[in-house]
Amino acid sequence: MGISSPGVFAQGAPKAAASKPAVILVVGDSLSAEYGLPRGSGWVALLEKQLAQEKINAKVINASVSGETTSGGRSRIAALLQQHQPSQVVIELGGNDALRGLPLQNTQDNLGFMAQSAQKAGAKVLLIGMQVPPNYGTDYANRFAAVFEGVAKTHKAAVVPFFLKGVADGADPTRLFQADRIHPKAEAHPQMLANVWPELKKLLR
C-alpha cells in the first residue's frame, strides 16, 4: 500500500496542472468585435478554431467593443482582469484614437497603463499595432505607428507592428473592405489572424 500511494499522487498532479487552460483576453474595438460581419467569422472566432486545431488548451474571452478608444479600454481593464484572470491579454486599440484625432501622448499613456495593469495581474501582453492612411500626413502616420512599438519596448510586451498587413496595403485594398472602407470583410480576417498568431503563440508556451 505504502509503495503504490505516491504513484497515485505522482500521476494525478500533472493531470490537474495540464487541465488548466490558458485564458486569452482580447480587449479591442470593432476590428475584433465582428462589426458588420456574420457571427463567428472574425479573427477572434478564427483564433478559437486555430487553438483547437493545434490542440492548445486555451479559453478566449472577447471583450471588444465597437468604437472603443484606448481611454475606454483603460477604464475597463481593471474590472476585466479581475473578472477573467487572464494569462494572456491582447490589446487591439488605438485606431479610433486616430480617427478622432486624439493626442498621441494620450494613446501612448493609455496603452502603457493597460499593458502594465495586465502584467501586474500576472498576464503576458500582446499589443496589436495599427497604421493610418497616407492622407493623415507622413509625420503623423510615422509617429502613430511608433506608439505601439514604443509601448511594447517600454513594458517588454510582444507586439504585432501592423494588424492589417496584407489587407490594407495590398494592390487593391478596397477589395477586402466593407463599404465604409474602414472595416475589413470576413475574407480579410484569416490574414488578420495570420498577422497575430505567430506572436500570440509564443506567449502560450
KARA-V801607 format. One record per residue. N is the residue number from 1. RES is the residue in one small letter. SS is DSSP state (a for helix, b for strand, c for the rest). PSI is psi in whole degrees, 0 to 359 (NA if undefined). NEAR is the number of other ideal C-beta (glycine too) atoms within 8 Angstrom. Layout:
<<N:RES:SS:PSI:NEAR> <N:RES:SS:PSI:NEAR>>
This chain:
<<1:m:c:314:4> <2:g:a:330:4> <3:i:a:322:6> <4:s:a:332:7> <5:s:a:311:8> <6:p:a:326:7> <7:g:a:323:8> <8:v:a:314:8> <9:f:a:323:8> <10:a:a:324:8> <11:q:a:324:8> <12:g:a:322:8> <13:a:a:311:8> <14:p:a:324:8> <15:k:a:319:8> <16:a:a:318:8> <17:a:a:320:7> <18:a:a:336:7> <19:s:c:347:7> <20:k:c:115:6> <21:p:c:154:7> <22:a:b:150:10> <23:v:b:111:12> <24:i:b:116:16> <25:l:b:122:15> <26:v:b:117:14> <27:v:b:101:15> <28:g:b:191:17> <29:d:c:208:15> <30:s:c:334:10> <31:l:c:337:14> <32:s:c:351:13> <33:a:c:13:12> <34:e:c:39:12> <35:y:c:125:8> <36:g:c:12:6> <37:l:c:155:10> <38:p:c:140:6> <39:r:c:135:6> <40:g:c:3:6> <41:s:c:356:10> <42:g:c:170:12> <43:w:a:331:12> <44:v:a:319:13> <45:a:a:321:11> <46:l:a:328:12> <47:l:a:318:15> <48:e:a:320:9> <49:k:a:322:8> <50:q:a:316:10> <51:l:a:316:10> <52:a:a:319:8> <53:q:a:321:6> <54:e:c:6:6> <55:k:c:42:5> <56:i:c:123:8> <57:n:c:96:8> <58:a:b:147:10> <59:k:b:136:7> <60:v:b:127:10> <61:i:b:115:11> <62:n:b:102:9> <63:a:c:31:11> <64:s:c:147:15> <65:v:c:126:9> <66:s:c:136:8> <67:g:c:0:7> <68:e:c:139:12> <69:t:c:174:13> <70:t:a:330:13> <71:s:a:318:10> <72:g:a:319:10> <73:g:a:319:14> <74:r:a:320:10> <75:s:a:338:6> <76:r:a:344:10> <77:i:a:319:13> <78:a:a:314:7> <79:a:a:322:7> <80:l:a:318:13> <81:l:a:319:15> <82:q:a:319:7> <83:q:a:316:6> <84:h:a:341:10> <85:q:c:59:7> <86:p:c:156:14> <87:s:c:338:8> <88:q:b:138:15> <89:v:b:124:14> <90:v:b:119:13> <91:i:b:110:15> <92:e:b:75:12> <93:l:c:157:17> <94:g:c:330:13> <95:g:a:319:9> <96:n:a:334:11> <97:d:a:316:13> <98:a:a:317:13> <99:l:a:329:7> <100:r:c:0:7> <101:g:c:30:4> <102:l:c:150:10> <103:p:c:137:5> <104:l:a:327:10> <105:q:a:323:6> <106:n:a:316:11> <107:t:a:314:15> <108:q:a:314:11> <109:d:a:318:8> <110:n:a:317:14> <111:l:a:319:16> <112:g:a:318:11> <113:f:a:315:10> <114:m:a:317:16> <115:a:a:314:15> <116:q:a:319:9> <117:s:a:316:11> <118:a:a:317:15> <119:q:a:321:12> <120:k:a:332:6> <121:a:c:1:9> <122:g:c:12:5> <123:a:c:151:12> <124:k:b:145:10> <125:v:b:137:13> <126:l:b:119:16> <127:l:b:133:14> <128:i:b:114:13> <129:g:c:152:14> <130:m:c:163:13> <131:q:c:156:9> <132:v:c:157:9> <133:p:c:158:5> <134:p:a:334:6> <135:n:a:352:4> <136:y:a:347:9> <137:g:c:140:7> <138:t:a:317:6> <139:d:a:311:6> <140:y:a:317:10> <141:a:a:317:13> <142:n:a:317:8> <143:r:a:323:9> <144:f:a:313:15> <145:a:a:326:14> <146:a:a:340:8> <147:v:a:314:14> <148:f:a:316:15> <149:e:a:321:11> <150:g:a:315:9> <151:v:a:318:15> <152:a:a:318:13> <153:k:a:316:7> <154:t:a:319:7> <155:h:a:8:11> <156:k:c:46:5> <157:a:c:161:12> <158:a:b:157:12> <159:v:b:141:13> <160:v:b:113:12> <161:p:c:319:8> <162:f:c:109:11> <163:f:c:324:12> <164:l:c:25:13> <165:k:c:132:10> <166:g:c:356:8> <167:v:c:304:13> <168:a:c:347:9> <169:d:c:21:8> <170:g:c:181:9> <171:a:c:325:3> <172:d:c:75:5> <173:p:a:330:10> <174:t:a:337:6> <175:r:a:329:6> <176:l:a:9:11> <177:f:b:153:15> <178:q:c:176:9> <179:a:c:332:4> <180:d:c:351:7> <181:r:c:20:6> <182:i:c:317:6> <183:h:c:127:10> <184:p:b:150:13> <185:k:c:169:9> <186:a:a:326:9> <187:e:a:339:7> <188:a:a:340:12> <189:h:a:329:13> <190:p:a:322:9> <191:q:a:321:10> <192:m:a:317:14> <193:l:a:320:12> <194:a:a:330:8> <195:n:a:328:12> <196:v:a:321:15> <197:w:a:315:10> <198:p:a:319:6> <199:e:a:321:11> <200:l:a:321:14> <201:k:a:323:8> <202:k:a:324:8> <203:l:a:350:10> <204:l:c:358:10> <205:r:c:NA:4>>
